[in-house]
Amino acid sequence: MATTTEAPRQTLFLRNATGLVKAWSTFDAFLYAFWSVNLVTLGLYGMSFVYTIPDGQLLGAVLLTGVLVTFLVLTYAQLVSAMPRAGGDYAWQSRILGGGLGFVLAITGWWFTLWLWTPIYANILIVQFFAPLAYTLGWSGVATFFGSHTGIFVSCLIVLAFVSWVITLGMEGYAKIQRFCFRLGMGGLLVMLGLLLFSTHQAFVDAFNREAGQLFGASGNAYQATIDASTKGGGPTGVSFGNFGFTSTLLLLPFLAFYLLWPVWGATLYGEVRGAKEYRKVFNAMFWGLWVTVALVAVIILLIVKTIGWDFYYAANASYWNSIFVAGSPAPPVAIWPYPVMLAGWLVNNHLFQAVLIIAMGLWFFGWAGTLFLSSTRVIFAAAFDRVLPEWAANISAKRRVPYGSLILMIIPSLIVSAIWAYQPNFQSIFLWATGVIAITFLGTVIAAAIMPWRRKDIFENSPIARFRIAGIPVITITGVVSALFLLFMLAEWSFNTVYGTAFSASPASPIYFGLTYLAAIVIYLVARTVRKRQGIDLSRIHREIPVE
């Protein structure tokens, strides 16, 4: 009897199945979208810069941004329904635009760029949690520490440790963290809104003067002194909430994109969401994540107008930021960022209550923090599953189904970037385009969506969205074109308008840095294609196929 030994047959993908499991419900996906457009951590922070365009109508701009981002939601929801796979942007772009272009756009946006968001998250943690909590409890030394180079780096380490921990819990574990933070965080928000609703403007002026004196040593009328500091620093004065300049309102949109652009942040995860092939479920998760946030932002804005005062809100932000970025600007009486949660808490003359409110609202950060790496790990995983990146980057743990190889590729570079941010502040200008590069990735996706009915007719015609047409034109093409125009508008403003601080003429280091990251991605792809070709693996053939689940 003769026996023969055959060489194992080379499979197209790394494995017969990804090994990931559908651990999330659509409610979990909604929470992730809701956290991604976080009205506290990103919203209040991003809106603190709108004082630079005082003639714009902020509430109108928020509503308009919500409408335009809805087209982005429509586009992404249709893509998810047509191809619900891990990797999102990478999977769609590589199958429609081509493997090389898809890899470069997605990897630069979701891998290289998210390293830079680590110190951004850490800075938000300082200004919204550590600093206001420390001053409230009388621990000024702790607040001072977190303003030092080492304190900033420690904050980065805390963010990295927490994010790594929640991701290693797996999708089910992180879902529990989201739900816990959502319940308590919403409770804290309701308390904050109640304080602003049932208090008067004079009560706020008195509370601000009292706490500015007790916590920061300010004397006299600190409320008026804050407005005066804004005036001396070149900030706006006499700002009316009723101001409405159409062009100025449009120019607020790139500021608001800092938080309202991200309801589709979880698109890379829909390979692990139950019911992802049902368009309505996917759309509802993203849509309500966006519009619940828009509604809450509208309420907060109106309550700030009523109780804090719109002129003071602009002046407080202007005096704080100008004292940092504008030479010769006087320091404001309250020497930390005017966090609206802290200001609302001052309406109750009890520091323990104020501290508890800050802690409760801090859960908006901790429920959101996992967004730093979670979406990115799935893009890296998908590229490794397609054999573009090393195979170990697609390894997953047997119990919790965590792609730990991809997580390592996020953690280690982020440590290096965090150290540079903390100890070499001169390099911080390279971080300015961290939002713009992700917008470029989104632009690639919506262009892919618009041409999918013709470029990949096989995918489109066999998907649930094939029946969605207006006057014979696929809806995904219409929404993709509108989304592309919206993104191009913002990219043009970020590139050439100096008001945002990101213009090429004002900060050439940032586009140069990101240009090098695109170049690095191209090199990685070309090397991978050469190596895989020698191994008998055709990457172009892989990128013509739909990834297996």
FENGI-V268987 format. One record per residue. N is the residue number from 1. SS is DSSP state (h for helix, s for strand, l for the rest). PHI is phi as a letter, one per 40 degrees, with the letter a starting at -180 (* if undefined). D_FIRST is the distance of its C-alpha to the first C-alpha in whole Angstrom. Layout:
BEGIN
n=N ss=SS phi=PHI d_first=D_FIRST
n=N ss=SS phi=PHI d_first=D_FIRST
END
This chain:
BEGIN
n=1 ss=l phi=* d_first=0
n=2 ss=l phi=c d_first=4
n=3 ss=l phi=b d_first=7
n=4 ss=l phi=b d_first=10
n=5 ss=l phi=b d_first=14
n=6 ss=l phi=b d_first=16
n=7 ss=l phi=c d_first=20
n=8 ss=l phi=c d_first=22
n=9 ss=l phi=c d_first=24
n=10 ss=l phi=c d_first=28
n=11 ss=l phi=c d_first=30
n=12 ss=l phi=c d_first=34
n=13 ss=l phi=c d_first=36
n=14 ss=l phi=c d_first=35
n=15 ss=l phi=b d_first=34
n=16 ss=l phi=c d_first=33
n=17 ss=l phi=a d_first=36
n=18 ss=l phi=c d_first=39
n=19 ss=l phi=g d_first=39
n=20 ss=l phi=c d_first=43
n=21 ss=l phi=b d_first=44
n=22 ss=l phi=c d_first=47
n=23 ss=l phi=c d_first=50
n=24 ss=s phi=b d_first=53
n=25 ss=l phi=c d_first=55
n=26 ss=h phi=c d_first=58
n=27 ss=h phi=c d_first=60
n=28 ss=h phi=c d_first=59
n=29 ss=h phi=c d_first=58
n=30 ss=h phi=c d_first=62
n=31 ss=h phi=c d_first=63
n=32 ss=h phi=c d_first=61
n=33 ss=h phi=c d_first=63
n=34 ss=h phi=c d_first=66
n=35 ss=h phi=c d_first=65
n=36 ss=h phi=c d_first=65
n=37 ss=l phi=b d_first=68
n=38 ss=l phi=c d_first=70
n=39 ss=h phi=c d_first=73
n=40 ss=h phi=c d_first=74
n=41 ss=h phi=c d_first=72
n=42 ss=h phi=c d_first=72
n=43 ss=h phi=c d_first=74
n=44 ss=h phi=c d_first=77
n=45 ss=h phi=c d_first=76
n=46 ss=h phi=c d_first=76
n=47 ss=h phi=c d_first=79
n=48 ss=h phi=c d_first=81
n=49 ss=h phi=c d_first=81
n=50 ss=h phi=c d_first=83
n=51 ss=h phi=c d_first=86
n=52 ss=h phi=c d_first=86
n=53 ss=h phi=b d_first=86
n=54 ss=l phi=c d_first=89
n=55 ss=l phi=c d_first=90
n=56 ss=l phi=c d_first=87
n=57 ss=l phi=c d_first=86
n=58 ss=h phi=c d_first=83
n=59 ss=h phi=c d_first=83
n=60 ss=h phi=c d_first=83
n=61 ss=h phi=c d_first=80
n=62 ss=h phi=c d_first=78
n=63 ss=h phi=c d_first=78
n=64 ss=h phi=c d_first=78
n=65 ss=h phi=c d_first=75
n=66 ss=h phi=d d_first=73
n=67 ss=h phi=c d_first=74
n=68 ss=h phi=c d_first=72
n=69 ss=h phi=c d_first=69
n=70 ss=h phi=d d_first=68
n=71 ss=h phi=c d_first=67
n=72 ss=h phi=c d_first=65
n=73 ss=h phi=c d_first=64
n=74 ss=h phi=d d_first=63
n=75 ss=h phi=c d_first=61
n=76 ss=h phi=c d_first=59
n=77 ss=h phi=c d_first=59
n=78 ss=h phi=c d_first=57
n=79 ss=h phi=c d_first=55
n=80 ss=h phi=c d_first=54
n=81 ss=h phi=c d_first=53
n=82 ss=h phi=c d_first=52
n=83 ss=l phi=a d_first=49
n=84 ss=l phi=c d_first=49
n=85 ss=l phi=b d_first=47
n=86 ss=l phi=d d_first=47
n=87 ss=l phi=h d_first=49
n=88 ss=l phi=f d_first=52
n=89 ss=h phi=d d_first=54
n=90 ss=h phi=c d_first=51
n=91 ss=h phi=c d_first=48
n=92 ss=h phi=c d_first=51
n=93 ss=h phi=c d_first=52
n=94 ss=h phi=c d_first=49
n=95 ss=h phi=c d_first=48
n=96 ss=h phi=b d_first=51
n=97 ss=l phi=c d_first=53
n=98 ss=l phi=h d_first=50
n=99 ss=h phi=d d_first=48
n=100 ss=h phi=c d_first=50
n=101 ss=h phi=c d_first=53
n=102 ss=h phi=c d_first=52
n=103 ss=h phi=c d_first=50
n=104 ss=h phi=c d_first=54
n=105 ss=h phi=c d_first=56
n=106 ss=h phi=c d_first=54
n=107 ss=h phi=c d_first=53
n=108 ss=h phi=c d_first=57
n=109 ss=h phi=c d_first=58
n=110 ss=h phi=c d_first=56
n=111 ss=h phi=b d_first=55
n=112 ss=h phi=c d_first=57
n=113 ss=h phi=c d_first=60
n=114 ss=h phi=c d_first=60
n=115 ss=h phi=d d_first=60
n=116 ss=h phi=c d_first=64
n=117 ss=h phi=c d_first=64
n=118 ss=h phi=d d_first=64
n=119 ss=h phi=c d_first=67
n=120 ss=h phi=c d_first=69
n=121 ss=h phi=d d_first=67
n=122 ss=h phi=c d_first=69
n=123 ss=h phi=c d_first=72
n=124 ss=h phi=c d_first=72
n=125 ss=h phi=c d_first=72
n=126 ss=h phi=c d_first=74
n=127 ss=h phi=c d_first=77
n=128 ss=h phi=b d_first=76
n=129 ss=h phi=b d_first=75
n=130 ss=h phi=c d_first=76
n=131 ss=h phi=c d_first=79
n=132 ss=h phi=c d_first=81
n=133 ss=h phi=c d_first=80
n=134 ss=h phi=c d_first=81
n=135 ss=h phi=c d_first=84
n=136 ss=h phi=c d_first=85
n=137 ss=l phi=c d_first=84
n=138 ss=l phi=g d_first=87
n=139 ss=l phi=c d_first=84
n=140 ss=h phi=c d_first=85
n=141 ss=h phi=c d_first=83
n=142 ss=h phi=c d_first=80
n=143 ss=h phi=c d_first=81
n=144 ss=h phi=c d_first=82
n=145 ss=h phi=d d_first=79
n=146 ss=h phi=c d_first=76
n=147 ss=l phi=c d_first=78
n=148 ss=l phi=c d_first=78
n=149 ss=h phi=d d_first=75
n=150 ss=h phi=c d_first=73
n=151 ss=h phi=c d_first=74
n=152 ss=h phi=c d_first=72
n=153 ss=h phi=c d_first=69
n=154 ss=h phi=c d_first=69
n=155 ss=h phi=c d_first=69
n=156 ss=h phi=c d_first=66
n=157 ss=h phi=c d_first=64
n=158 ss=h phi=c d_first=65
n=159 ss=h phi=c d_first=64
n=160 ss=h phi=c d_first=61
n=161 ss=h phi=c d_first=60
n=162 ss=h phi=c d_first=61
n=163 ss=h phi=c d_first=59
n=164 ss=h phi=c d_first=56
n=165 ss=h phi=c d_first=56
n=166 ss=h phi=c d_first=57
n=167 ss=h phi=c d_first=54
n=168 ss=h phi=c d_first=51
n=169 ss=l phi=c d_first=53
n=170 ss=h phi=g d_first=50
n=171 ss=h phi=c d_first=52
n=172 ss=h phi=c d_first=53
n=173 ss=h phi=c d_first=55
n=174 ss=h phi=c d_first=56
n=175 ss=h phi=d d_first=57
n=176 ss=h phi=c d_first=59
n=177 ss=h phi=c d_first=61
n=178 ss=h phi=d d_first=62
n=179 ss=h phi=c d_first=63
n=180 ss=h phi=c d_first=65
n=181 ss=h phi=c d_first=67
n=182 ss=h phi=c d_first=68
n=183 ss=h phi=c d_first=70
n=184 ss=h phi=c d_first=72
n=185 ss=h phi=c d_first=72
n=186 ss=h phi=c d_first=74
n=187 ss=h phi=c d_first=76
n=188 ss=h phi=c d_first=77
n=189 ss=h phi=c d_first=78
n=190 ss=h phi=c d_first=80
n=191 ss=h phi=c d_first=82
n=192 ss=h phi=c d_first=82
n=193 ss=h phi=c d_first=83
n=194 ss=h phi=c d_first=86
n=195 ss=h phi=c d_first=88
n=196 ss=h phi=c d_first=88
n=197 ss=h phi=c d_first=89
n=198 ss=h phi=c d_first=92
n=199 ss=l phi=b d_first=93
n=200 ss=l phi=b d_first=96
n=201 ss=h phi=c d_first=96
n=202 ss=h phi=c d_first=99
n=203 ss=h phi=c d_first=97
n=204 ss=h phi=c d_first=94
n=205 ss=h phi=d d_first=97
n=206 ss=h phi=c d_first=98
n=207 ss=h phi=c d_first=95
n=208 ss=h phi=c d_first=93
n=209 ss=h phi=c d_first=97
n=210 ss=h phi=c d_first=96
n=211 ss=h phi=c d_first=93
n=212 ss=h phi=c d_first=93
n=213 ss=h phi=c d_first=96
n=214 ss=h phi=c d_first=94
n=215 ss=h phi=c d_first=91
n=216 ss=h phi=b d_first=91
n=217 ss=l phi=g d_first=95
n=218 ss=l phi=c d_first=96
n=219 ss=l phi=b d_first=100
n=220 ss=l phi=g d_first=102
n=221 ss=l phi=c d_first=101
n=222 ss=h phi=c d_first=97
n=223 ss=h phi=d d_first=96
n=224 ss=h phi=c d_first=99
n=225 ss=h phi=c d_first=98
n=226 ss=h phi=c d_first=94
n=227 ss=h phi=c d_first=96
n=228 ss=h phi=c d_first=98
n=229 ss=h phi=c d_first=95
n=230 ss=h phi=c d_first=93
n=231 ss=h phi=c d_first=96
n=232 ss=h phi=c d_first=97
n=233 ss=l phi=c d_first=93
n=234 ss=l phi=g d_first=93
n=235 ss=l phi=c d_first=92
n=236 ss=l phi=c d_first=93
n=237 ss=l phi=b d_first=96
n=238 ss=l phi=g d_first=97
n=239 ss=l phi=c d_first=94
n=240 ss=l phi=b d_first=94
n=241 ss=l phi=c d_first=91
n=242 ss=l phi=c d_first=93
n=243 ss=l phi=d d_first=92
n=244 ss=l phi=a d_first=90
n=245 ss=l phi=b d_first=90
n=246 ss=h phi=c d_first=87
n=247 ss=h phi=c d_first=86
n=248 ss=h phi=c d_first=86
n=249 ss=h phi=c d_first=84
n=250 ss=h phi=c d_first=81
n=251 ss=h phi=c d_first=81
n=252 ss=l phi=c d_first=80
n=253 ss=h phi=d d_first=77
n=254 ss=h phi=c d_first=75
n=255 ss=h phi=c d_first=76
n=256 ss=h phi=c d_first=75
n=257 ss=h phi=c d_first=72
n=258 ss=h phi=d d_first=71
n=259 ss=h phi=b d_first=70
n=260 ss=h phi=c d_first=70
n=261 ss=l phi=c d_first=68
n=262 ss=l phi=b d_first=65
n=263 ss=l phi=c d_first=64
n=264 ss=l phi=c d_first=61
n=265 ss=h phi=d d_first=60
n=266 ss=h phi=c d_first=57
n=267 ss=h phi=c d_first=56
n=268 ss=h phi=c d_first=53
n=269 ss=h phi=b d_first=52
n=270 ss=h phi=c d_first=52
n=271 ss=h phi=c d_first=48
n=272 ss=h phi=b d_first=49
n=273 ss=s phi=b d_first=51
n=274 ss=l phi=c d_first=51
n=275 ss=l phi=g d_first=52
n=276 ss=l phi=c d_first=52
n=277 ss=l phi=c d_first=52
n=278 ss=l phi=c d_first=55
n=279 ss=h phi=d d_first=57
n=280 ss=h phi=c d_first=60
n=281 ss=h phi=c d_first=59
n=282 ss=h phi=c d_first=58
n=283 ss=h phi=c d_first=62
n=284 ss=h phi=c d_first=63
n=285 ss=h phi=c d_first=62
n=286 ss=h phi=c d_first=63
n=287 ss=h phi=c d_first=66
n=288 ss=h phi=c d_first=68
n=289 ss=h phi=d d_first=67
n=290 ss=h phi=c d_first=69
n=291 ss=h phi=c d_first=72
n=292 ss=h phi=c d_first=72
n=293 ss=h phi=c d_first=73
n=294 ss=h phi=d d_first=75
n=295 ss=h phi=c d_first=77
n=296 ss=h phi=c d_first=77
n=297 ss=h phi=c d_first=78
n=298 ss=h phi=d d_first=81
n=299 ss=h phi=c d_first=82
n=300 ss=h phi=c d_first=82
n=301 ss=h phi=d d_first=84
n=302 ss=h phi=c d_first=87
n=303 ss=h phi=c d_first=87
n=304 ss=h phi=c d_first=88
n=305 ss=h phi=d d_first=90
n=306 ss=h phi=c d_first=92
n=307 ss=h phi=b d_first=92
n=308 ss=h phi=c d_first=91
n=309 ss=l phi=h d_first=93
n=310 ss=h phi=c d_first=91
n=311 ss=h phi=c d_first=93
n=312 ss=h phi=c d_first=92
n=313 ss=h phi=d d_first=89
n=314 ss=h phi=c d_first=89
n=315 ss=h phi=c d_first=91
n=316 ss=h phi=c d_first=89
n=317 ss=h phi=c d_first=86
n=318 ss=h phi=c d_first=88
n=319 ss=h phi=c d_first=90
n=320 ss=h phi=c d_first=86
n=321 ss=h phi=c d_first=84
n=322 ss=h phi=c d_first=87
n=323 ss=h phi=c d_first=88
n=324 ss=h phi=c d_first=84
n=325 ss=h phi=b d_first=84
n=326 ss=l phi=b d_first=88
n=327 ss=l phi=c d_first=90
n=328 ss=l phi=g d_first=93
n=329 ss=l phi=c d_first=92
n=330 ss=l phi=c d_first=94
n=331 ss=l phi=c d_first=92
n=332 ss=l phi=c d_first=92
n=333 ss=l phi=d d_first=93
n=334 ss=l phi=c d_first=90
n=335 ss=l phi=c d_first=88
n=336 ss=l phi=b d_first=84
n=337 ss=l phi=d d_first=83
n=338 ss=l phi=c d_first=85
n=339 ss=l phi=c d_first=82
n=340 ss=h phi=d d_first=83
n=341 ss=h phi=c d_first=81
n=342 ss=h phi=c d_first=83
n=343 ss=h phi=c d_first=87
n=344 ss=h phi=c d_first=86
n=345 ss=h phi=c d_first=86
n=346 ss=l phi=c d_first=89
n=347 ss=l phi=c d_first=91
n=348 ss=l phi=b d_first=90
n=349 ss=l phi=c d_first=92
n=350 ss=l phi=a d_first=90
n=351 ss=h phi=c d_first=87
n=352 ss=h phi=c d_first=85
n=353 ss=h phi=d d_first=85
n=354 ss=h phi=c d_first=84
n=355 ss=h phi=c d_first=81
n=356 ss=h phi=c d_first=80
n=357 ss=h phi=c d_first=80
n=358 ss=h phi=c d_first=78
n=359 ss=h phi=c d_first=76
n=360 ss=h phi=c d_first=75
n=361 ss=h phi=c d_first=75
n=362 ss=h phi=c d_first=73
n=363 ss=h phi=c d_first=70
n=364 ss=h phi=c d_first=70
n=365 ss=h phi=c d_first=69
n=366 ss=h phi=c d_first=66
n=367 ss=h phi=c d_first=65
n=368 ss=h phi=c d_first=64
n=369 ss=h phi=d d_first=63
n=370 ss=h phi=c d_first=59
n=371 ss=h phi=c d_first=60
n=372 ss=h phi=d d_first=60
n=373 ss=l phi=b d_first=56
n=374 ss=h phi=d d_first=55
n=375 ss=h phi=c d_first=55
n=376 ss=h phi=c d_first=54
n=377 ss=h phi=c d_first=51
n=378 ss=h phi=c d_first=49
n=379 ss=h phi=c d_first=50
n=380 ss=h phi=c d_first=48
n=381 ss=h phi=d d_first=45
n=382 ss=h phi=c d_first=45
n=383 ss=h phi=c d_first=45
n=384 ss=h phi=c d_first=42
n=385 ss=h phi=c d_first=40
n=386 ss=l phi=c d_first=41
n=387 ss=l phi=g d_first=39
n=388 ss=l phi=c d_first=43
n=389 ss=l phi=c d_first=44
n=390 ss=l phi=d d_first=41
n=391 ss=h phi=c d_first=39
n=392 ss=h phi=c d_first=40
n=393 ss=h phi=c d_first=43
n=394 ss=h phi=b d_first=41
n=395 ss=l phi=c d_first=40
n=396 ss=l phi=b d_first=42
n=397 ss=l phi=c d_first=42
n=398 ss=l phi=c d_first=40
n=399 ss=l phi=c d_first=43
n=400 ss=l phi=b d_first=46
n=401 ss=l phi=f d_first=44
n=402 ss=l phi=c d_first=46
n=403 ss=l phi=c d_first=45
n=404 ss=h phi=c d_first=46
n=405 ss=h phi=c d_first=45
n=406 ss=h phi=c d_first=48
n=407 ss=h phi=c d_first=50
n=408 ss=h phi=c d_first=50
n=409 ss=h phi=c d_first=51
n=410 ss=h phi=c d_first=54
n=411 ss=h phi=c d_first=55
n=412 ss=h phi=c d_first=55
n=413 ss=h phi=c d_first=57
n=414 ss=h phi=c d_first=59
n=415 ss=h phi=c d_first=61
n=416 ss=h phi=c d_first=61
n=417 ss=h phi=c d_first=63
n=418 ss=h phi=c d_first=65
n=419 ss=h phi=c d_first=66
n=420 ss=h phi=c d_first=68
n=421 ss=h phi=d d_first=69
n=422 ss=h phi=c d_first=71
n=423 ss=h phi=b d_first=72
n=424 ss=l phi=b d_first=73
n=425 ss=h phi=d d_first=75
n=426 ss=h phi=c d_first=75
n=427 ss=h phi=c d_first=72
n=428 ss=h phi=c d_first=72
n=429 ss=h phi=c d_first=73
n=430 ss=h phi=c d_first=69
n=431 ss=h phi=c d_first=69
n=432 ss=h phi=c d_first=71
n=433 ss=h phi=c d_first=69
n=434 ss=h phi=c d_first=66
n=435 ss=h phi=c d_first=67
n=436 ss=h phi=c d_first=67
n=437 ss=h phi=c d_first=64
n=438 ss=h phi=c d_first=62
n=439 ss=h phi=c d_first=65
n=440 ss=h phi=c d_first=63
n=441 ss=h phi=c d_first=60
n=442 ss=h phi=c d_first=61
n=443 ss=h phi=c d_first=62
n=444 ss=h phi=d d_first=59
n=445 ss=h phi=c d_first=58
n=446 ss=h phi=c d_first=61
n=447 ss=h phi=c d_first=60
n=448 ss=h phi=d d_first=57
n=449 ss=h phi=c d_first=58
n=450 ss=h phi=c d_first=60
n=451 ss=h phi=c d_first=58
n=452 ss=h phi=d d_first=55
n=453 ss=h phi=d d_first=56
n=454 ss=h phi=b d_first=56
n=455 ss=h phi=c d_first=53
n=456 ss=l phi=b d_first=51
n=457 ss=h phi=c d_first=52
n=458 ss=h phi=c d_first=48
n=459 ss=h phi=c d_first=49
n=460 ss=h phi=c d_first=52
n=461 ss=h phi=c d_first=52
n=462 ss=l phi=c d_first=49
n=463 ss=l phi=b d_first=51
n=464 ss=h phi=c d_first=54
n=465 ss=h phi=c d_first=57
n=466 ss=h phi=c d_first=56
n=467 ss=h phi=c d_first=59
n=468 ss=l phi=c d_first=62
n=469 ss=s phi=a d_first=64
n=470 ss=s phi=b d_first=68
n=471 ss=l phi=f d_first=69
n=472 ss=l phi=g d_first=66
n=473 ss=s phi=c d_first=65
n=474 ss=s phi=d d_first=62
n=475 ss=h phi=d d_first=64
n=476 ss=h phi=c d_first=61
n=477 ss=h phi=c d_first=63
n=478 ss=h phi=c d_first=66
n=479 ss=h phi=c d_first=66
n=480 ss=h phi=c d_first=64
n=481 ss=h phi=c d_first=66
n=482 ss=h phi=c d_first=69
n=483 ss=h phi=c d_first=67
n=484 ss=h phi=c d_first=66
n=485 ss=h phi=c d_first=70
n=486 ss=h phi=c d_first=71
n=487 ss=h phi=c d_first=69
n=488 ss=h phi=c d_first=70
n=489 ss=h phi=d d_first=74
n=490 ss=h phi=c d_first=73
n=491 ss=h phi=c d_first=71
n=492 ss=h phi=c d_first=74
n=493 ss=h phi=c d_first=76
n=494 ss=h phi=c d_first=74
n=495 ss=h phi=c d_first=74
n=496 ss=h phi=b d_first=78
n=497 ss=l phi=c d_first=80
n=498 ss=h phi=c d_first=81
n=499 ss=h phi=c d_first=82
n=500 ss=h phi=c d_first=78
n=501 ss=l phi=g d_first=78
n=502 ss=l phi=b d_first=75
n=503 ss=l phi=d d_first=76
n=504 ss=l phi=d d_first=75
n=505 ss=l phi=c d_first=79
n=506 ss=l phi=c d_first=79
n=507 ss=l phi=b d_first=76
n=508 ss=h phi=c d_first=74
n=509 ss=h phi=c d_first=72
n=510 ss=h phi=c d_first=70
n=511 ss=h phi=c d_first=69
n=512 ss=h phi=c d_first=68
n=513 ss=h phi=c d_first=65
n=514 ss=h phi=c d_first=64
n=515 ss=h phi=c d_first=63
n=516 ss=h phi=c d_first=61
n=517 ss=h phi=c d_first=59
n=518 ss=h phi=c d_first=58
n=519 ss=h phi=c d_first=58
n=520 ss=h phi=c d_first=55
n=521 ss=h phi=c d_first=53
n=522 ss=h phi=c d_first=53
n=523 ss=h phi=c d_first=52
n=524 ss=h phi=d d_first=49
n=525 ss=h phi=c d_first=48
n=526 ss=h phi=c d_first=48
n=527 ss=h phi=c d_first=46
n=528 ss=h phi=c d_first=43
n=529 ss=h phi=c d_first=43
n=530 ss=h phi=c d_first=42
n=531 ss=h phi=c d_first=40
n=532 ss=h phi=c d_first=38
n=533 ss=h phi=c d_first=38
n=534 ss=h phi=c d_first=36
n=535 ss=l phi=c d_first=34
n=536 ss=l phi=g d_first=33
n=537 ss=l phi=b d_first=35
n=538 ss=l phi=b d_first=38
n=539 ss=h phi=c d_first=41
n=540 ss=h phi=c d_first=43
n=541 ss=h phi=c d_first=40
n=542 ss=h phi=d d_first=40
n=543 ss=l phi=c d_first=43
n=544 ss=l phi=c d_first=43
n=545 ss=l phi=b d_first=41
n=546 ss=l phi=c d_first=42
n=547 ss=l phi=d d_first=41
n=548 ss=l phi=c d_first=39
n=549 ss=l phi=c d_first=41
END
